[in-house]
Structures are given as structure tokens and as C-alpha cells.
């Protein structure tokens, strides 16, 4: 192992140690945002996908005429 290899590995280890907490925070923040977006999409799909039934009373059934 040359001195350049040792310094490169030391620089890599230092970069990981310095930036790992920030990357973990960013990853968790993105995952939380994704969960919020996904939950909102599920709620919105559930609201729009509900079938629309017309209100019919027994009096309205009598008005229908079969062919």
C-alpha cells in the first residue's frame, strides 16, 4: 500500500464520517415526504373512486315502467 492509497482511504473514511449524519437526515426526510404524498394520494383516490349512487325512494320505484 502506497502513501497515496493510505491517504485516499483516509479521505474516504473522513468523508463518510462527516457526511453520513447529513445523508441519514436527508434520507429520512425524503422518506417522510414520500409517505405523506402516498397517504394523500390514497386518501384522494379513495374519495374520488367511491361509486355515486342516486337517492331513490320507494315512490320513485313505482314510476319506472318495464318494457
N, CA, C and O atoms as a Tripos MOL2 file, in Angstrom:
@<TRIPOS>MOLECULE
protein
  268   267    67     0     0
PROTEIN
NO_CHARGES

@<TRIPOS>ATOM
      1 N           0.8600   -1.1730    0.0000 N.3       1 UNK1
      2 CA          0.0000    0.0000    0.0000 C.3       1 UNK1
      3 C           0.9010    1.2280    0.0000 C.2       1 UNK1
      4 O           1.7970    1.3720    0.8310 O.2       1 UNK1
      5 N           0.6370    2.0860   -0.9400 N.am      2 UNK2
      6 CA          1.4410    3.2940   -1.0400 C.3       2 UNK2
      7 C           0.8390    4.3790   -0.1550 C.2       2 UNK2
      8 O          -0.2570    4.2330    0.3870 O.2       2 UNK2
      9 N           1.5530    5.4210   -0.0310 N.am      3 UNK3
     10 CA          1.0860    6.5470    0.7640 C.3       3 UNK3
     11 C          -0.1640    7.1660    0.1520 C.2       3 UNK3
     12 O          -1.0590    7.5940    0.8810 O.2       3 UNK3
     13 N          -0.2370    7.2200   -1.1780 N.am      4 UNK4
     14 CA         -1.4120    7.7700   -1.8480 C.3       4 UNK4
     15 C          -2.6480    6.9240   -1.5610 C.2       4 UNK4
     16 O          -3.7340    7.4660   -1.3540 O.2       4 UNK4
     17 N          -2.4930    5.5990   -1.5470 N.am      5 UNK5
     18 CA         -3.6120    4.7160   -1.2310 C.3       5 UNK5
     19 C          -4.0860    4.9170    0.2030 C.2       5 UNK5
     20 O          -5.2880    4.9310    0.4690 O.2       5 UNK5
     21 N          -3.1520    5.0700    1.1110 N.am      6 UNK6
     22 CA         -3.5000    5.2820    2.5160 C.3       6 UNK6
     23 C          -4.2170    6.6160    2.6980 C.2       6 UNK6
     24 O          -5.2000    6.6990    3.4340 O.2       6 UNK6
     25 N          -3.7320    7.6480    2.0350 N.am      7 UNK7
     26 CA         -4.3730    8.9550    2.1550 C.3       7 UNK7
     27 C          -5.7460    8.9590    1.4880 C.2       7 UNK7
     28 O          -6.6680    9.6060    1.9860 O.2       7 UNK7
     29 N          -5.8970    8.2520    0.3780 N.am      8 UNK8
     30 CA         -7.1920    8.1750   -0.2940 C.3       8 UNK8
     31 C          -8.2080    7.4570    0.5940 C.2       8 UNK8
     32 O          -9.3550    7.8910    0.7060 O.2       8 UNK8
     33 N          -7.7910    6.3630    1.2220 N.am      9 UNK9
     34 CA         -8.7170    5.6540    2.1170 C.3       9 UNK9
     35 C          -9.0350    6.4960    3.3420 C.2       9 UNK9
     36 O         -10.1690    6.4760    3.8220 O.2       9 UNK9
     37 N          -8.0620    7.2340    3.8550 N.am     10 UNK10
     38 CA         -8.3070    8.1280    4.9890 C.3      10 UNK10
     39 C          -9.2770    9.2410    4.5990 C.2      10 UNK10
     40 O         -10.1550    9.5950    5.3850 O.2      10 UNK10
     41 N          -9.1320    9.7910    3.4090 N.am     11 UNK11
     42 CA        -10.0400   10.8300    2.9350 C.3      11 UNK11
     43 C         -11.4500   10.2680    2.7550 C.2      11 UNK11
     44 O         -12.4280   10.9420    3.0790 O.2      11 UNK11
     45 N         -11.5610    9.0610    2.2510 N.am     12 UNK12
     46 CA        -12.8670    8.4310    2.0760 C.3      12 UNK12
     47 C         -13.5370    8.1710    3.4240 C.2      12 UNK12
     48 O         -14.7270    8.4380    3.5890 O.2      12 UNK12
     49 N         -12.7870    7.6600    4.3700 N.am     13 UNK13
     50 CA        -13.3310    7.4030    5.7060 C.3      13 UNK13
     51 C         -13.7710    8.7020    6.3650 C.2      13 UNK13
     52 O         -14.8140    8.7490    7.0170 O.2      13 UNK13
     53 N         -12.9840    9.7500    6.1960 N.am     14 UNK14
     54 CA        -13.3320   11.0480    6.7730 C.3      14 UNK14
     55 C         -14.5900   11.6150    6.1210 C.2      14 UNK14
     56 O         -15.4520   12.1590    6.8110 O.2      14 UNK14
     57 N         -14.7020   11.4930    4.8100 N.am     15 UNK15
     58 CA        -15.8910   11.9920    4.1140 C.3      15 UNK15
     59 C         -17.1320   11.2430    4.5660 C.2      15 UNK15
     60 O         -18.1790   11.8560    4.7770 O.2      15 UNK15
     61 N         -17.0360    9.9440    4.7170 N.am     16 UNK16
     62 CA        -18.1830    9.1590    5.1780 C.3      16 UNK16
     63 C         -18.5680    9.5780    6.5900 C.2      16 UNK16
     64 O         -19.7510    9.7280    6.8950 O.2      16 UNK16
     65 N         -17.5850    9.7660    7.4410 N.am     17 UNK17
     66 CA        -17.8670   10.1540    8.8210 C.3      17 UNK17
     67 C         -18.4940   11.5460    8.9040 C.2      17 UNK17
     68 O         -19.3490   11.7920    9.7560 O.2      17 UNK17
     69 N         -18.0790   12.4460    8.0340 N.am     18 UNK18
     70 CA        -18.5830   13.8170    8.0700 C.3      18 UNK18
     71 C         -19.9860   13.9010    7.4690 C.2      18 UNK18
     72 O         -20.8630   14.5600    8.0290 O.2      18 UNK18
     73 N         -20.1970   13.2390    6.3360 N.am     19 UNK19
     74 CA        -21.4500   13.4140    5.6120 C.3      19 UNK19
     75 C         -22.5180   12.3730    5.9250 C.2      19 UNK19
     76 O         -23.6610   12.5390    5.5000 O.2      19 UNK19
     77 N         -22.1960   11.3220    6.6420 N.am     20 UNK20
     78 CA        -23.1760   10.2700    6.9410 C.3      20 UNK20
     79 C         -24.3690   10.7950    7.7330 C.2      20 UNK20
     80 O         -25.4990   10.4650    7.3720 O.2      20 UNK20
     81 N         -24.1920   11.5920    8.7900 N.am     21 UNK21
     82 CA        -25.3760   12.1010    9.5030 C.3      21 UNK21
     83 C         -26.2860   12.9570    8.6240 C.2      21 UNK21
     84 O         -27.5100   12.8710    8.7200 O.2      21 UNK21
     85 N         -25.6780   13.7890    7.7600 N.am     22 UNK22
     86 CA        -26.4810   14.6100    6.8630 C.3      22 UNK22
     87 C         -27.2350   13.7480    5.8580 C.2      22 UNK22
     88 O         -28.4000   14.0150    5.5620 O.2      22 UNK22
     89 N         -26.5860   12.7280    5.3380 N.am     23 UNK23
     90 CA        -27.2400   11.8460    4.3740 C.3      23 UNK23
     91 C         -28.3670   11.0540    5.0480 C.2      23 UNK23
     92 O         -29.4200   10.8370    4.4500 O.2      23 UNK23
     93 N         -28.1440   10.6300    6.2800 N.am     24 UNK24
     94 CA        -29.1970    9.9100    7.0040 C.3      24 UNK24
     95 C         -30.3900   10.8230    7.2470 C.2      24 UNK24
     96 O         -31.5370   10.4050    7.0860 O.2      24 UNK24
     97 N         -30.1260   12.0680    7.6340 N.am     25 UNK25
     98 CA        -31.2050   13.0340    7.8650 C.3      25 UNK25
     99 C         -31.9690   13.3150    6.5680 C.2      25 UNK25
    100 O         -33.1990   13.3540    6.5680 O.2      25 UNK25
    101 N         -31.2460   13.5070    5.4750 N.am     26 UNK26
    102 CA        -31.8830   13.7710    4.1920 C.3      26 UNK26
    103 C         -32.7140   12.5760    3.7290 C.2      26 UNK26
    104 O         -33.8170   12.7460    3.2100 O.2      26 UNK26
    105 N         -32.1850   11.3740    3.9160 N.am     27 UNK27
    106 CA        -32.9170   10.1730    3.5140 C.3      27 UNK27
    107 C         -34.1980   10.0250    4.3130 C.2      27 UNK27
    108 O         -35.2520    9.7310    3.7490 O.2      27 UNK27
    109 N         -34.1170   10.2250    5.6200 N.am     28 UNK28
    110 CA        -35.3120   10.1130    6.4490 C.3      28 UNK28
    111 C         -36.3330   11.1820    6.0890 C.2      28 UNK28
    112 O         -37.5360   10.9190    6.0910 O.2      28 UNK28
    113 N         -35.8600   12.3910    5.7790 N.am     29 UNK29
    114 CA        -36.7710   13.4690    5.4000 C.3      29 UNK29
    115 C         -37.4860   13.1540    4.0900 C.2      29 UNK29
    116 O         -38.6880   13.3880    3.9650 O.2      29 UNK29
    117 N         -36.7490   12.6260    3.1150 N.am     30 UNK30
    118 CA        -37.3550   12.2510    1.8380 C.3      30 UNK30
    119 C         -38.3500   11.1050    2.0080 C.2      30 UNK30
    120 O         -39.4010   11.0960    1.3660 O.2      30 UNK30
    121 N         -38.0270   10.1420    2.8670 N.am     31 UNK31
    122 CA        -38.9550    9.0440    3.1040 C.3      31 UNK31
    123 C         -40.2350    9.5370    3.7690 C.2      31 UNK31
    124 O         -41.3270    9.0910    3.4160 O.2      31 UNK31
    125 N         -40.1110   10.4580    4.7320 N.am     32 UNK32
    126 CA        -41.3100   11.0090    5.3780 C.3      32 UNK32
    127 C         -42.1640   11.7710    4.3690 C.2      32 UNK32
    128 O         -43.3900   11.6710    4.3880 O.2      32 UNK32
    129 N         -41.5170   12.5290    3.4900 N.am     33 UNK33
    130 CA        -42.2720   13.2630    2.4660 C.3      33 UNK33
    131 C         -42.9640   12.2880    1.5190 C.2      33 UNK33
    132 O         -44.1020   12.5220    1.1110 O.2      33 UNK33
    133 N         -42.2980   11.2170    1.1730 N.am     34 UNK34
    134 CA        -42.9040   10.2160    0.3070 C.3      34 UNK34
    135 C         -44.1080    9.5530    0.9410 C.2      34 UNK34
    136 O         -45.0990    9.2710    0.2680 O.2      34 UNK34
    137 N         -44.0190    9.3050    2.2400 N.am     35 UNK35
    138 CA        -45.1500    8.7100    2.9440 C.3      35 UNK35
    139 C         -46.3210    9.6790    2.9590 C.2      35 UNK35
    140 O         -47.4660    9.2700    2.7660 O.2      35 UNK35
    141 N         -46.0470   10.9500    3.1850 N.am     36 UNK36
    142 CA        -47.1280   11.9450    3.1810 C.3      36 UNK36
    143 C         -47.7990   12.0280    1.8150 C.2      36 UNK36
    144 O         -49.0260   12.0670    1.7170 O.2      36 UNK36
    145 N         -46.9950   12.0550    0.7740 N.am     37 UNK37
    146 CA        -47.5460   12.1480   -0.5800 C.3      37 UNK37
    147 C         -48.3460   10.8880   -0.9040 C.2      37 UNK37
    148 O         -49.4360   10.9720   -1.4710 O.2      37 UNK37
    149 N         -47.8100    9.7230   -0.5460 N.am     38 UNK38
    150 CA        -48.5150    8.4830   -0.8070 C.3      38 UNK38
    151 C         -49.8200    8.3840   -0.0470 C.2      38 UNK38
    152 O         -50.8270    7.9340   -0.5940 O.2      38 UNK38
    153 N         -49.8120    8.8000    1.2090 N.am     39 UNK39
    154 CA        -51.0420    8.7560    2.0050 C.3      39 UNK39
    155 C         -52.0750    9.7270    1.4420 C.2      39 UNK39
    156 O         -53.2620    9.4060    1.3800 O.2      39 UNK39
    157 N         -51.6330   10.8970    1.0380 N.am     40 UNK40
    158 CA        -52.5700   11.8650    0.4550 C.3      40 UNK40
    159 C         -53.1500   11.3310   -0.8500 C.2      40 UNK40
    160 O         -54.3290   11.5380   -1.1350 O.2      40 UNK40
    161 N         -52.3320   10.6490   -1.6390 N.am     41 UNK41
    162 CA        -52.8230   10.0860   -2.8930 C.3      41 UNK41
    163 C         -53.8310    8.9790   -2.6240 C.2      41 UNK41
    164 O         -54.8380    8.8780   -3.3240 O.2      41 UNK41
    165 N         -53.5740    8.1480   -1.6200 N.am     42 UNK42
    166 CA        -54.5190    7.0820   -1.2900 C.3      42 UNK42
    167 C         -55.8380    7.6470   -0.8090 C.2      42 UNK42
    168 O         -56.9050    7.1520   -1.1740 O.2      42 UNK42
    169 N         -55.7660    8.6830    0.0090 N.am     43 UNK43
    170 CA        -56.9980    9.2890    0.5130 C.3      43 UNK43
    171 C         -57.7680    9.9280   -0.6400 C.2      43 UNK43
    172 O         -58.9890    9.7930   -0.7230 O.2      43 UNK43
    173 N         -57.0620   10.6190   -1.5210 N.am     44 UNK44
    174 CA        -57.7150   11.2680   -2.6570 C.3      44 UNK44
    175 C         -58.3200   10.2330   -3.5910 C.2      44 UNK44
    176 O         -59.4390   10.4250   -4.0680 O.2      44 UNK44
    177 N         -57.6140    9.1400   -3.8670 N.am     45 UNK45
    178 CA        -58.1540    8.0840   -4.7200 C.3      45 UNK45
    179 C         -59.3840    7.4600   -4.0840 C.2      45 UNK45
    180 O         -60.3540    7.1380   -4.7690 O.2      45 UNK45
    181 N         -59.3380    7.2940   -2.7860 N.am     46 UNK46
    182 CA        -60.4740    6.7020   -2.0990 C.3      46 UNK46
    183 C         -61.6990    7.6110   -2.1890 C.2      46 UNK46
    184 O         -62.8240    7.1340   -2.3340 O.2      46 UNK46
    185 N         -61.4770    8.8990   -2.1030 N.am     47 UNK47
    186 CA        -62.5990    9.8430   -2.1710 C.3      47 UNK47
    187 C         -63.1950    9.8910   -3.5790 C.2      47 UNK47
    188 O         -64.4160    9.9360   -3.7310 O.2      47 UNK47
    189 N         -62.3540    9.8830   -4.5950 N.am     48 UNK48
    190 CA        -62.8640   10.0170   -5.9570 C.3      48 UNK48
    191 C         -63.3470    8.6850   -6.5240 C.2      48 UNK48
    192 O         -64.1620    8.6770   -7.4470 O.2      48 UNK48
    193 N         -62.8690    7.5680   -5.9990 N.am     49 UNK49
    194 CA        -63.2250    6.2720   -6.5590 C.3      49 UNK49
    195 C         -64.5210    5.7180   -5.9740 C.2      49 UNK49
    196 O         -64.9970    4.6730   -6.4180 O.2      49 UNK49
    197 N         -65.0900    6.3890   -5.0020 N.am     50 UNK50
    198 CA        -66.3210    5.8900   -4.3990 C.3      50 UNK50
    199 C         -67.4500    5.9810   -5.4160 C.2      50 UNK50
    200 O         -67.6060    7.0130   -6.0700 O.2      50 UNK50
    201 N         -68.2370    4.9240   -5.5610 N.am     51 UNK51
    202 CA        -69.3370    4.9690   -6.5310 C.3      51 UNK51
    203 C         -70.4050    5.9660   -6.0940 C.2      51 UNK51
    204 O         -70.6830    6.1420   -4.9070 O.2      51 UNK51
    205 N         -70.9780    6.5980   -7.0810 N.am     52 UNK52
    206 CA        -72.0160    7.5860   -6.8130 C.3      52 UNK52
    207 C         -73.3810    6.9530   -7.0370 C.2      52 UNK52
    208 O         -73.7260    6.5870   -8.1610 O.2      52 UNK52
    209 N         -74.1420    6.8260   -5.9860 N.am     53 UNK53
    210 CA        -75.4810    6.2660   -6.0700 C.3      53 UNK53
    211 C         -76.4950    7.3940   -5.9890 C.2      53 UNK53
    212 O         -76.3280    8.3330   -5.2100 O.2      53 UNK53
    213 N         -77.5350    7.3020   -6.7850 N.am     54 UNK54
    214 CA        -78.5740    8.3130   -6.6970 C.3      54 UNK54
    215 C         -79.5530    7.8850   -5.6060 C.2      54 UNK54
    216 O         -79.8200    6.6990   -5.4110 O.2      54 UNK54
    217 N         -80.0570    8.8470   -4.9290 N.am     55 UNK55
    218 CA        -81.0140    8.5740   -3.8630 C.3      55 UNK55
    219 C         -82.3520    8.2080   -4.4770 C.2      55 UNK55
    220 O         -82.9490    8.9950   -5.2120 O.2      55 UNK55
    221 N         -82.8090    7.0190   -4.1710 N.am     56 UNK56
    222 CA        -84.0940    6.5690   -4.7170 C.3      56 UNK56
    223 C         -85.0060    6.1770   -3.5570 C.2      56 UNK56
    224 O         -84.5930    5.5060   -2.6120 O.2      56 UNK56
    225 N         -86.1970    6.5970   -3.6560 N.am     57 UNK57
    226 CA        -87.1890    6.2690   -2.6330 C.3      57 UNK57
    227 C         -88.1450    5.2220   -3.1920 C.2      57 UNK57
    228 O         -88.2120    5.0510   -4.4100 O.2      57 UNK57
    229 N         -88.8740    4.5290   -2.3560 N.am     58 UNK58
    230 CA        -89.8450    3.5520   -2.8670 C.3      58 UNK58
    231 C         -90.8660    4.1830   -3.8090 C.2      58 UNK58
    232 O         -91.3680    3.5010   -4.7030 O.2      58 UNK58
    233 N         -91.1840    5.4550   -3.6390 N.am     59 UNK59
    234 CA        -92.1200    6.1240   -4.5430 C.3      59 UNK59
    235 C         -91.5280    6.2250   -5.9400 C.2      59 UNK59
    236 O         -92.2590    6.1330   -6.9250 O.2      59 UNK59
    237 N         -90.2100    6.4130   -6.0430 N.am     60 UNK60
    238 CA        -89.5620    6.5020   -7.3560 C.3      60 UNK60
    239 C         -89.5500    5.1470   -8.0350 C.2      60 UNK60
    240 O         -89.5400    5.0930   -9.2650 O.2      60 UNK60
    241 N         -89.5500    4.0570   -7.2960 N.am     61 UNK61
    242 CA        -89.5550    2.7240   -7.9090 C.3      61 UNK61
    243 C         -90.8820    2.4840   -8.6280 C.2      61 UNK61
    244 O         -90.9080    1.8080   -9.6570 O.2      61 UNK61
    245 N         -91.9550    3.0130   -8.1180 N.am     62 UNK62
    246 CA        -93.2600    2.8100   -8.7370 C.3      62 UNK62
    247 C         -93.3620    3.5230  -10.0770 C.2      62 UNK62
    248 O         -94.1560    3.1290  -10.9320 O.2      62 UNK62
    249 N         -92.5620    4.5720  -10.2650 N.am     63 UNK63
    250 CA        -92.6670    5.3460  -11.5080 C.3      63 UNK63
    251 C         -91.9960    4.6460  -12.6710 C.2      63 UNK63
    252 O         -92.2770    4.9830  -13.8210 O.2      63 UNK63
    253 N         -91.1160    3.6810  -12.4200 N.am     64 UNK64
    254 CA        -90.4420    3.0040  -13.5050 C.3      64 UNK64
    255 C         -91.4140    2.0530  -14.2110 C.2      64 UNK64
    256 O         -92.2420    1.3890  -13.5870 O.2      64 UNK64
    257 N         -91.2800    2.0210  -15.4970 N.am     65 UNK65
    258 CA        -92.1240    1.1450  -16.2890 C.3      65 UNK65
    259 C         -91.2310    0.1650  -17.0260 C.2      65 UNK65
    260 O         -90.2920    0.5760  -17.7080 O.2      65 UNK65
    261 N         -91.5060   -1.1000  -16.9030 N.am     66 UNK66
    262 CA        -90.6850   -2.0930  -17.5940 C.3      66 UNK66
    263 C         -91.1830   -2.2360  -19.0290 C.2      66 UNK66
    264 O         -92.3900   -2.1530  -19.2600 O.2      66 UNK66
    265 N         -90.3010   -2.4460  -19.9910 N.am     67 UNK67
    266 CA        -90.6850   -2.5030  -21.4090 C.3      67 UNK67
    267 C         -91.4550   -3.7630  -21.7630 C.2      67 UNK67
    268 O         -91.8420   -3.9470  -22.9170 O.2      67 UNK67
@<TRIPOS>BOND
     1     1     2 1
     2     2     3 1
     3     3     4 2
     4     3     5 am
     5     5     6 1
     6     6     7 1
     7     7     8 2
     8     7     9 am
     9     9    10 1
    10    10    11 1
    11    11    12 2
    12    11    13 am
    13    13    14 1
    14    14    15 1
    15    15    16 2
    16    15    17 am
    17    17    18 1
    18    18    19 1
    19    19    20 2
    20    19    21 am
    21    21    22 1
    22    22    23 1
    23    23    24 2
    24    23    25 am
    25    25    26 1
    26    26    27 1
    27    27    28 2
    28    27    29 am
    29    29    30 1
    30    30    31 1
    31    31    32 2
    32    31    33 am
    33    33    34 1
    34    34    35 1
    35    35    36 2
    36    35    37 am
    37    37    38 1
    38    38    39 1
    39    39    40 2
    40    39    41 am
    41    41    42 1
    42    42    43 1
    43    43    44 2
    44    43    45 am
    45    45    46 1
    46    46    47 1
    47    47    48 2
    48    47    49 am
    49    49    50 1
    50    50    51 1
    51    51    52 2
    52    51    53 am
    53    53    54 1
    54    54    55 1
    55    55    56 2
    56    55    57 am
    57    57    58 1
    58    58    59 1
    59    59    60 2
    60    59    61 am
    61    61    62 1
    62    62    63 1
    63    63    64 2
    64    63    65 am
    65    65    66 1
    66    66    67 1
    67    67    68 2
    68    67    69 am
    69    69    70 1
    70    70    71 1
    71    71    72 2
    72    71    73 am
    73    73    74 1
    74    74    75 1
    75    75    76 2
    76    75    77 am
    77    77    78 1
    78    78    79 1
    79    79    80 2
    80    79    81 am
    81    81    82 1
    82    82    83 1
    83    83    84 2
    84    83    85 am
    85    85    86 1
    86    86    87 1
    87    87    88 2
    88    87    89 am
    89    89    90 1
    90    90    91 1
    91    91    92 2
    92    91    93 am
    93    93    94 1
    94    94    95 1
    95    95    96 2
    96    95    97 am
    97    97    98 1
    98    98    99 1
    99    99   100 2
   100    99   101 am
   101   101   102 1
   102   102   103 1
   103   103   104 2
   104   103   105 am
   105   105   106 1
   106   106   107 1
   107   107   108 2
   108   107   109 am
   109   109   110 1
   110   110   111 1
   111   111   112 2
   112   111   113 am
   113   113   114 1
   114   114   115 1
   115   115   116 2
   116   115   117 am
   117   117   118 1
   118   118   119 1
   119   119   120 2
   120   119   121 am
   121   121   122 1
   122   122   123 1
   123   123   124 2
   124   123   125 am
   125   125   126 1
   126   126   127 1
   127   127   128 2
   128   127   129 am
   129   129   130 1
   130   130   131 1
   131   131   132 2
   132   131   133 am
   133   133   134 1
   134   134   135 1
   135   135   136 2
   136   135   137 am
   137   137   138 1
   138   138   139 1
   139   139   140 2
   140   139   141 am
   141   141   142 1
   142   142   143 1
   143   143   144 2
   144   143   145 am
   145   145   146 1
   146   146   147 1
   147   147   148 2
   148   147   149 am
   149   149   150 1
   150   150   151 1
   151   151   152 2
   152   151   153 am
   153   153   154 1
   154   154   155 1
   155   155   156 2
   156   155   157 am
   157   157   158 1
   158   158   159 1
   159   159   160 2
   160   159   161 am
   161   161   162 1
   162   162   163 1
   163   163   164 2
   164   163   165 am
   165   165   166 1
   166   166   167 1
   167   167   168 2
   168   167   169 am
   169   169   170 1
   170   170   171 1
   171   171   172 2
   172   171   173 am
   173   173   174 1
   174   174   175 1
   175   175   176 2
   176   175   177 am
   177   177   178 1
   178   178   179 1
   179   179   180 2
   180   179   181 am
   181   181   182 1
   182   182   183 1
   183   183   184 2
   184   183   185 am
   185   185   186 1
   186   186   187 1
   187   187   188 2
   188   187   189 am
   189   189   190 1
   190   190   191 1
   191   191   192 2
   192   191   193 am
   193   193   194 1
   194   194   195 1
   195   195   196 2
   196   195   197 am
   197   197   198 1
   198   198   199 1
   199   199   200 2
   200   199   201 am
   201   201   202 1
   202   202   203 1
   203   203   204 2
   204   203   205 am
   205   205   206 1
   206   206   207 1
   207   207   208 2
   208   207   209 am
   209   209   210 1
   210   210   211 1
   211   211   212 2
   212   211   213 am
   213   213   214 1
   214   214   215 1
   215   215   216 2
   216   215   217 am
   217   217   218 1
   218   218   219 1
   219   219   220 2
   220   219   221 am
   221   221   222 1
   222   222   223 1
   223   223   224 2
   224   223   225 am
   225   225   226 1
   226   226   227 1
   227   227   228 2
   228   227   229 am
   229   229   230 1
   230   230   231 1
   231   231   232 2
   232   231   233 am
   233   233   234 1
   234   234   235 1
   235   235   236 2
   236   235   237 am
   237   237   238 1
   238   238   239 1
   239   239   240 2
   240   239   241 am
   241   241   242 1
   242   242   243 1
   243   243   244 2
   244   243   245 am
   245   245   246 1
   246   246   247 1
   247   247   248 2
   248   247   249 am
   249   249   250 1
   250   250   251 1
   251   251   252 2
   252   251   253 am
   253   253   254 1
   254   254   255 1
   255   255   256 2
   256   255   257 am
   257   257   258 1
   258   258   259 1
   259   259   260 2
   260   259   261 am
   261   261   262 1
   262   262   263 1
   263   263   264 2
   264   263   265 am
   265   265   266 1
   266   266   267 1
   267   267   268 2
@<TRIPOS>SUBSTRUCTURE
     1 UNK1         2 RESIDUE 1 A UNK
     2 UNK2         6 RESIDUE 1 A UNK
     3 UNK3        10 RESIDUE 1 A UNK
     4 UNK4        14 RESIDUE 1 A UNK
     5 UNK5        18 RESIDUE 1 A UNK
     6 UNK6        22 RESIDUE 1 A UNK
     7 UNK7        26 RESIDUE 1 A UNK
     8 UNK8        30 RESIDUE 1 A UNK
     9 UNK9        34 RESIDUE 1 A UNK
    10 UNK10       38 RESIDUE 1 A UNK
    11 UNK11       42 RESIDUE 1 A UNK
    12 UNK12       46 RESIDUE 1 A UNK
    13 UNK13       50 RESIDUE 1 A UNK
    14 UNK14       54 RESIDUE 1 A UNK
    15 UNK15       58 RESIDUE 1 A UNK
    16 UNK16       62 RESIDUE 1 A UNK
    17 UNK17       66 RESIDUE 1 A UNK
    18 UNK18       70 RESIDUE 1 A UNK
    19 UNK19       74 RESIDUE 1 A UNK
    20 UNK20       78 RESIDUE 1 A UNK
    21 UNK21       82 RESIDUE 1 A UNK
    22 UNK22       86 RESIDUE 1 A UNK
    23 UNK23       90 RESIDUE 1 A UNK
    24 UNK24       94 RESIDUE 1 A UNK
    25 UNK25       98 RESIDUE 1 A UNK
    26 UNK26      102 RESIDUE 1 A UNK
    27 UNK27      106 RESIDUE 1 A UNK
    28 UNK28      110 RESIDUE 1 A UNK
    29 UNK29      114 RESIDUE 1 A UNK
    30 UNK30      118 RESIDUE 1 A UNK
    31 UNK31      122 RESIDUE 1 A UNK
    32 UNK32      126 RESIDUE 1 A UNK
    33 UNK33      130 RESIDUE 1 A UNK
    34 UNK34      134 RESIDUE 1 A UNK
    35 UNK35      138 RESIDUE 1 A UNK
    36 UNK36      142 RESIDUE 1 A UNK
    37 UNK37      146 RESIDUE 1 A UNK
    38 UNK38      150 RESIDUE 1 A UNK
    39 UNK39      154 RESIDUE 1 A UNK
    40 UNK40      158 RESIDUE 1 A UNK
    41 UNK41      162 RESIDUE 1 A UNK
    42 UNK42      166 RESIDUE 1 A UNK
    43 UNK43      170 RESIDUE 1 A UNK
    44 UNK44      174 RESIDUE 1 A UNK
    45 UNK45      178 RESIDUE 1 A UNK
    46 UNK46      182 RESIDUE 1 A UNK
    47 UNK47      186 RESIDUE 1 A UNK
    48 UNK48      190 RESIDUE 1 A UNK
    49 UNK49      194 RESIDUE 1 A UNK
    50 UNK50      198 RESIDUE 1 A UNK
    51 UNK51      202 RESIDUE 1 A UNK
    52 UNK52      206 RESIDUE 1 A UNK
    53 UNK53      210 RESIDUE 1 A UNK
    54 UNK54      214 RESIDUE 1 A UNK
    55 UNK55      218 RESIDUE 1 A UNK
    56 UNK56      222 RESIDUE 1 A UNK
    57 UNK57      226 RESIDUE 1 A UNK
    58 UNK58      230 RESIDUE 1 A UNK
    59 UNK59      234 RESIDUE 1 A UNK
    60 UNK60      238 RESIDUE 1 A UNK
    61 UNK61      242 RESIDUE 1 A UNK
    62 UNK62      246 RESIDUE 1 A UNK
    63 UNK63      250 RESIDUE 1 A UNK
    64 UNK64      254 RESIDUE 1 A UNK
    65 UNK65      258 RESIDUE 1 A UNK
    66 UNK66      262 RESIDUE 1 A UNK
    67 UNK67      266 RESIDUE 1 A UNK
